[in-house]
């Protein structure tokens, strides 16, 4: 008993010592930041402090921040070409990050779903199918296309990418109304609810972090990033009564099918209209981890 008490006491003392010597720091705040070709000066006290809040949040939310860096290595190469093809600035990939932490299964309490956290009505309005069996908000490419449509409409209304970004959270109706009521044009000059007020600065801080994680003390070895997994798209025009059985016929299991096709929401695909769906079948060779296959998407992170 005395031996157990001794080691327990030693453990407590060592932990107290470790905590007592741990250094917690505040990080420098840049004088200005860039977003979608626009320079935002952080010399005004409120803009400076709003950026600092989000930077500090990222720096000390270690689990989410590390996972975001790893996931970005897999998903940014898919998102970026779609943004470019639609004329949307590349910086909007960071909007997807703060919406979902790049979690492909993300679902908010308000029922916004997928990497871009689209509400069901918004998704349908922009051409996505949302049903019990198929929910294309979880289809990375299609959801990105839908987000582009929204952002393009918002930019055409506001002629400002920063205001278009905030409208993604607050809604265009709200932003347009507050422009008139508050006599300002830029969303970051508006008095908005906390979530919308923080929104742009969360994007700005996330951009700074992902572009240079070392600045906030994060270091990830090359072999720890998530590797890209190639897939083959299989066209399906008929119904599939049992997706688990169908997956086995493709050489994978049901769990793997669902992992690469999160938009398939049921165990079957009824497809009464005989619509063509493209189902991703992962390359089984790529599913075996090999550090040699990892490519660092952002050279600053290597």
C-alpha positions as CSV (number, residue, x, y, z in Angstrom):
1,X,0.0,0.0,0.0
2,X,2.8,2.4,0.9
3,X,4.5,1.6,-2.4
4,X,1.4,2.5,-4.3
5,X,1.0,5.7,-2.4
6,X,4.6,6.6,-3.1
7,X,4.2,6.2,-6.9
8,X,0.9,8.0,-6.9
9,X,2.4,10.9,-5.1
10,X,5.4,10.9,-7.5
11,X,3.1,10.9,-10.5
12,X,1.1,13.9,-9.1
13,X,4.3,15.9,-8.3
14,X,5.8,15.2,-11.8
15,X,2.6,16.4,-13.4
16,X,2.4,19.5,-11.3
17,X,6.0,20.3,-12.2
18,X,5.4,19.7,-15.9
19,X,2.3,22.0,-15.9
20,X,4.2,24.6,-13.9
21,X,7.0,24.8,-16.4
22,X,4.8,24.7,-19.6
23,X,5.0,28.0,-21.5
24,X,1.8,29.4,-23.0
25,X,2.4,32.3,-25.4
26,X,0.5,34.9,-27.3
27,X,1.3,35.2,-31.0
28,X,2.1,38.2,-33.1
29,X,-0.7,39.9,-35.0
30,X,0.0,40.8,-38.6
31,X,-0.4,44.4,-39.7
32,X,-2.5,43.3,-42.6
33,X,-3.9,40.2,-44.2
34,X,-4.9,39.3,-47.8
35,X,-8.2,37.7,-48.8
36,X,-9.3,37.1,-52.4
37,X,-7.1,39.9,-53.7
38,X,-8.3,42.4,-51.0
39,X,-6.0,43.8,-48.4
40,X,-7.5,44.1,-44.9
41,X,-5.5,46.4,-42.5
42,X,-5.5,45.2,-38.9
43,X,-4.5,48.6,-37.5
44,X,-8.0,49.4,-36.2
45,X,-8.3,48.0,-32.7
46,X,-11.4,46.0,-33.2
47,X,-10.3,44.3,-36.4
48,X,-6.9,43.5,-34.7
49,X,-8.6,42.0,-31.7
50,X,-11.1,40.0,-33.7
51,X,-8.3,38.5,-35.7
52,X,-6.3,37.8,-32.5
53,X,-9.3,35.9,-31.0
54,X,-9.5,33.5,-33.9
55,X,-5.8,33.0,-34.2
56,X,-5.6,32.2,-30.5
57,X,-8.5,29.8,-30.8
58,X,-6.7,27.9,-33.6
59,X,-3.4,27.9,-31.8
60,X,-4.8,26.3,-28.6
61,X,-7.5,24.0,-30.1
62,X,-4.8,21.4,-30.9
63,X,-6.8,18.4,-31.9
64,X,-9.0,20.2,-34.5
65,X,-6.1,22.2,-35.8
66,X,-3.8,19.3,-36.4
67,X,-6.6,17.3,-38.1
68,X,-7.4,20.2,-40.3
69,X,-3.8,20.4,-41.5
70,X,-3.8,16.7,-42.3
71,X,-7.2,16.7,-44.0
72,X,-6.4,19.8,-46.1
73,X,-3.6,17.8,-47.7
74,X,-6.2,15.4,-49.1
75,X,-9.1,17.7,-49.9
76,X,-7.6,21.0,-51.1
77,X,-6.4,19.4,-54.4
78,X,-10.0,18.5,-55.1
79,X,-11.6,21.8,-54.1
80,X,-9.1,24.2,-55.7
81,X,-9.7,23.3,-59.4
82,X,-13.4,23.6,-58.9
83,X,-13.1,27.1,-57.4
84,X,-10.8,28.1,-60.2
85,X,-13.1,26.8,-62.9
86,X,-16.0,28.8,-61.4
87,X,-14.1,32.0,-61.1
88,X,-14.1,31.9,-57.2
89,X,-10.9,33.0,-55.5
90,X,-8.8,30.2,-54.1
91,X,-9.0,31.7,-50.6
92,X,-12.6,30.4,-50.3
93,X,-11.3,26.9,-49.6
94,X,-10.7,28.3,-46.1
95,X,-14.4,29.0,-45.8
96,X,-15.0,25.3,-46.2
97,X,-12.5,24.7,-43.4
98,X,-14.2,26.8,-40.8
99,X,-17.6,25.5,-41.8
100,X,-16.8,21.8,-41.3
101,X,-13.2,21.4,-40.1
102,X,-13.0,19.4,-43.4
103,X,-15.0,16.6,-41.9
104,X,-16.9,15.0,-44.7
105,X,-19.7,13.8,-42.4
106,X,-20.2,17.1,-40.7
107,X,-23.8,17.9,-39.7
108,X,-24.8,20.9,-37.7
109,X,-27.6,21.1,-35.1
110,X,-29.4,23.3,-37.7
111,X,-29.1,20.4,-40.2
112,X,-26.5,22.0,-42.4
113,X,-24.5,19.2,-43.9
114,X,-21.2,18.3,-45.6
115,X,-17.9,20.2,-46.0
116,X,-19.6,23.3,-47.1
117,X,-22.4,23.0,-44.5
118,X,-25.3,23.6,-46.9
119,X,-28.8,23.7,-45.6
120,X,-31.3,21.4,-47.4
121,X,-33.2,24.2,-49.1
122,X,-30.1,26.0,-50.2
123,X,-28.7,22.8,-51.6
124,X,-31.8,22.1,-53.6
125,X,-31.9,25.7,-54.8
126,X,-28.4,25.2,-56.3
127,X,-29.1,21.9,-58.0
128,X,-28.3,19.3,-55.4
129,X,-30.4,16.3,-54.7
130,X,-31.3,15.9,-51.0
131,X,-33.4,12.9,-50.1
132,X,-33.4,10.0,-47.6
133,X,-31.2,7.9,-50.0
134,X,-29.1,10.5,-51.7
135,X,-27.8,13.7,-50.1
136,X,-25.4,15.5,-52.4
137,X,-24.4,18.0,-49.8
138,X,-22.0,15.3,-48.8
139,X,-20.7,14.9,-52.4
140,X,-17.5,17.0,-52.2
141,X,-17.3,18.0,-55.9
142,X,-21.0,18.7,-56.3
143,X,-21.3,20.5,-53.0
144,X,-18.3,22.7,-54.0
145,X,-20.0,23.5,-57.3
146,X,-23.2,24.5,-55.4
147,X,-21.2,26.7,-53.0
148,X,-19.6,28.4,-56.0
149,X,-23.0,29.3,-57.4
150,X,-24.0,30.9,-54.1
151,X,-20.7,32.8,-53.7
152,X,-20.9,34.1,-57.3
153,X,-24.4,35.4,-56.8
154,X,-23.3,37.1,-53.5
155,X,-20.3,38.7,-55.2
156,X,-22.5,40.0,-58.0
157,X,-24.7,41.6,-55.4
158,X,-22.0,43.1,-53.1
159,X,-19.0,43.5,-55.4
160,X,-16.9,42.5,-52.4
161,X,-15.6,39.0,-51.7
162,X,-15.2,39.6,-48.0
163,X,-18.9,40.6,-47.7
164,X,-19.9,37.7,-49.9
165,X,-18.0,35.4,-47.5
166,X,-19.9,36.8,-44.5
167,X,-23.2,36.4,-46.3
168,X,-22.5,32.7,-46.5
169,X,-23.0,32.6,-42.8
170,X,-25.5,35.4,-42.2
171,X,-27.5,35.1,-45.4
172,X,-27.7,37.7,-48.2
173,X,-31.1,39.0,-47.0
174,X,-29.5,39.9,-43.6
175,X,-26.4,41.5,-45.1
176,X,-28.4,43.6,-47.6
177,X,-30.8,44.7,-44.9
178,X,-28.0,45.7,-42.5
179,X,-26.2,47.6,-45.3
180,X,-29.2,49.9,-45.4
181,X,-29.8,50.1,-41.7
182,X,-26.2,50.6,-40.6
183,X,-25.1,52.8,-43.6
184,X,-22.0,50.6,-44.3
185,X,-21.0,48.4,-47.2
186,X,-18.4,46.0,-45.8
187,X,-19.7,43.2,-43.6
188,X,-16.8,43.5,-41.1
189,X,-18.0,47.0,-40.3
190,X,-21.5,45.8,-39.4
191,X,-22.9,45.0,-36.0
192,X,-23.9,41.4,-36.4
193,X,-24.6,38.4,-34.1
194,X,-21.4,37.0,-32.7
195,X,-21.1,34.1,-35.1
196,X,-21.4,36.3,-38.2
197,X,-19.2,39.0,-36.7
198,X,-16.4,36.4,-36.1
199,X,-16.9,34.7,-39.5
200,X,-14.5,36.6,-41.7
201,X,-11.8,36.7,-39.1
202,X,-12.0,32.9,-38.6
203,X,-11.4,32.5,-42.3
204,X,-8.5,35.0,-42.3
205,X,-6.9,33.4,-39.3
206,X,-7.4,29.9,-40.7
207,X,-5.7,31.0,-44.0
208,X,-2.7,32.3,-42.1
209,X,-2.5,29.1,-40.1
210,X,-2.7,26.6,-42.9
211,X,-0.3,28.6,-45.1
212,X,2.3,28.6,-42.3
213,X,1.5,26.4,-39.3
214,X,5.0,26.8,-38.0
215,X,4.1,30.4,-37.0
216,X,1.8,29.1,-34.4
217,X,4.1,26.4,-33.3
218,X,2.6,23.4,-35.2
219,X,4.9,20.9,-36.9
220,X,3.7,17.8,-38.7
221,X,6.1,15.3,-40.2
222,X,5.6,14.5,-43.8
223,X,4.5,10.9,-43.2
224,X,1.8,12.1,-40.8
225,X,-0.2,13.9,-43.5
226,X,-3.2,12.1,-45.1
227,X,-2.4,10.6,-48.5
228,X,-4.6,11.0,-51.5
229,X,-6.5,7.9,-52.4
230,X,-7.3,7.4,-56.1
231,X,-10.8,6.3,-57.0
232,X,-12.5,4.9,-60.1
233,X,-15.9,6.3,-60.9
234,X,-18.5,3.7,-61.7
235,X,-21.6,4.8,-63.5
236,X,-24.9,3.5,-62.1
237,X,-28.2,4.1,-63.8
238,X,-30.3,1.3,-62.3
239,X,-31.4,0.6,-58.7
240,X,-29.2,-1.2,-56.2
241,X,-31.2,-3.2,-53.7
242,X,-28.3,-4.0,-51.4
243,X,-25.3,-1.6,-51.4
244,X,-23.3,-3.9,-49.1
245,X,-23.6,-6.8,-51.7
246,X,-22.9,-4.4,-54.5
247,X,-19.8,-3.1,-52.8
248,X,-18.4,-6.6,-52.4
249,X,-18.9,-7.1,-56.2
250,X,-16.7,-4.1,-56.7
251,X,-13.9,-5.6,-54.5
252,X,-14.5,-3.4,-51.4
253,X,-16.7,-3.6,-48.3
254,X,-19.7,-1.6,-47.3
255,X,-17.8,0.6,-44.9
256,X,-15.3,1.5,-47.6
257,X,-18.1,2.3,-50.0
258,X,-19.8,4.6,-47.5
259,X,-16.4,6.3,-46.7
260,X,-15.8,7.3,-50.2
261,X,-19.5,8.1,-51.0
262,X,-20.9,9.8,-47.9
263,X,-23.7,11.1,-50.1
264,X,-25.2,7.6,-50.2
265,X,-27.4,7.8,-47.1
266,X,-29.2,4.5,-47.1
267,X,-28.4,0.8,-47.6
268,X,-30.0,0.8,-51.0
269,X,-30.2,3.1,-54.0
270,X,-33.8,2.9,-55.4
271,X,-33.2,5.4,-58.3
272,X,-36.8,5.4,-59.6
273,X,-36.0,8.0,-62.2
274,X,-33.0,6.0,-63.5
275,X,-30.7,8.9,-62.9
276,X,-27.0,8.3,-63.6
277,X,-24.9,8.4,-60.4
278,X,-21.1,8.2,-60.4
279,X,-20.0,6.1,-57.4
280,X,-16.4,6.3,-56.3
281,X,-14.6,3.0,-55.9
282,X,-11.3,3.4,-54.1
283,X,-8.0,1.9,-55.4
284,X,-7.4,-0.9,-53.0
285,X,-3.6,-0.4,-53.4
286,X,-3.9,3.2,-52.3
287,X,-5.7,2.1,-49.1
288,X,-2.6,0.6,-47.8
289,X,-0.5,3.4,-46.1
290,X,2.8,4.1,-47.8
291,X,4.7,7.3,-46.8
292,X,6.2,7.4,-50.3
293,X,2.7,8.2,-51.7
294,X,2.2,11.3,-49.5
295,X,2.6,14.5,-51.4
296,X,2.7,17.7,-49.4
297,X,0.2,20.0,-51.1
298,X,1.5,23.2,-49.5
299,X,5.3,23.4,-49.6
300,X,5.2,25.7,-46.6
301,X,3.9,22.8,-44.5
302,X,6.7,20.4,-45.4
